[in-house]
């Protein structure tokens, strides 16, 4: 395969261990919570000169360019474990390359009864 910094065994799949992708880190350095349902979007800013971004960082930036996606969806799209994606997104967040919005509070979501009333009102039209 032509992927940079990734060795692949045709039968076994990727043979690079997650800790190698994150340089041994298991938690993001950012204090922002990266909940599975938190949404992430690229800021579109250029990477700072001091940023050490690898191939997987660039894949994540491409994945969230132009549209906001939940952390879980980003992990699924790029095919990496969620723990690895959280660490890499933390790096991108530290460099100001992504913004993270916490998951929507359930209390702010409309209630089921309100949704039923809306549906019934639409049907009545």
N, C-alpha and C positions, 0 to 999 in steps of 0.2 A: 504494500500500500504506500501511497505517497504522503501520508500524514506526517507532519513534522513532529519529532520527538515522541513518536508512539511506535512501539514495536508490536507487531501482530503476528500471531501464529494462526494459520488458516483454520486449524481445527479447534484450537483453544480460545481464539478471540484475543482481545487485548491482554498483554502480559505486563503492562506497567501497573504497578500497585497504586491504589489511591494515595497513600502517604508520599509517594514519589511525586505525584502531581501537585500536592499541597506543600511540598518540602518538609514533610514531617508534622505539619500543624494539623490539629484536630478541631480547632475552633477559630472562627473569624476574629481578626484583631479589632474589628469595628464593634462599638458598643450597641449599635442599632440591631434590634431583634430581627432575625431573618426567619420568621415563621414560614411554614410551608405555604400558607395562603397569602403572605405578604407579596405585593406586586413590585416588580422591578422593571425599570425602563432606562435606556441609555440617555445620558445627558447630551450626547453629541459633541462633547468637548474633546480636544486632542489630549492624548496621554502626556503627562508631564515627563520631562527628560529623565528624571530619577526613577520613574516607574519601571519595574522589571516585570513586564507582562509576557507570559508564555503563550503558547499556541492555544491552550484551553481558555485562558483569559479572553483572547481574541474571539474564540468561538462563542463565548457567553455574550460578549458585546454585540456580535452579529445577531445572535438569537433575540436580544431585547432591543435591537435598534428599531425605532419607529413605533413600537407598540409595547404596552405594558403587559407583562405576563407574571403569573404566580411563580414563586420559587419552585414548587413541585413540577410545574409544567416545563420550566427551563431545564430542570434536571432530566426530565423524561426526553425532551427534545434533543439534548446533547448527549444523552446516554451515559451520564455519570451519576454516581451515588449522590444523594441529597447532601450528605455531610461534606463531600468534596465541593459541591456547587456552593454551599454556604461559605466555605473558606475562601473560594475564589471570588465570589460576589463581595465578600468583605474587603478583599484587596481592591476591587474596582470601586467600591464605595469610599474607601480611604483616599483614593486618588481623584475622587469627584467625577468618575466616569459613569456612574449609575446613581439613580435615586431609588429609594425603597419606601413604599407606602405600607403601613401596617394593614393587616386584614380589617375589613369592615366589621364594625361592632354589630353583633346580632341584635342589640337593642335598637340600633338605627335602621335595621331592615324592616320593611313593611310586614305587618302581621298577616297570618294566613287568612283571617277573617276579612281584612281589608282587601286582600287580593281577590277573594271570592266575590266581594261586593263589586269590585271593578269588572270582573268577568261577567257577572250577572248584568251589570249596567250595559256593558258592550253588547251582550246578547239581546238585550231589550231594544237596542237601536235597530 
